[in-house]
Amino acid sequence: MQDEFDSKTGGIALPIVLGEDLSQLSVDELTRRIEDLTGEIARVERERDARSGVRAAADALFRSSS
């Protein structure tokens, strides 16, 4: 996941834009982008799973009280 300040390059980390032209990026930049996206996917999956658990608990509560 990218931070506002990229400690590896010593500069400001730029946001990832989906569909962006990748032809000007180096192999190292592409590798970093993959790492960032993989981290972001894991973060989104954790949030989704947490919400699914809350939803399942709420559904079970309402089913049992009806």
N, C-alpha and C positions, 0 to 999 in steps of 0.2 A: 504494500500500500504506500502511496506517495505521501510524504509530509510536505508542508509548505516549503521547508528548506531541505534540500537534498544533500545530506552529509557526504555521500559518496563523491559527488562532483564538486561540492563546495559552493553550489549556486542554488538559485530558486528552482524548485521542481515544477515543471509545467504539467497541467492536467492532461489526462489522456482523453482524446476525442475519438469516439467510435467512428470508424470509417475513414480516419485520417490517412493520408498518403504516408506510407512507411518507407518509401524508397530512399530517403535521405538519412535514415537512421543507421548507425553502426551495429555490428553484431552485439557489442556490449549493451548498447541502448535497447536493442530488441530483447535481449535476455532480461534486462532490468524491467522492461515493460511487461514481459510474461510473468515475472515474479510479482510485480505490483498487481496485475490483473488476477493472478491466482490467489493472492492474499485478499483481494476485494471480493472475489467469488466466495471464498471461505467465510468472510464476514457477513455477506448477504445470506448465505445458507444458514449460518448460526441464528441470525435474526428471524429468518423464515421458520426455522425449527422451533425457536422459542415461542413464536406466535402460534404455531400449530399446536403446541402443547397447551397453551392457554385456551385456545379455541376448543380443543378436545375436552378439557376439563369443564369448560362452560357448557358445552353440549351435553356432557354426562350429567351435570348438575340439573339442567333443565329437563332432561329426560326422566330423571329419577323423581323430580318433584311434580310431574304431570300425572 
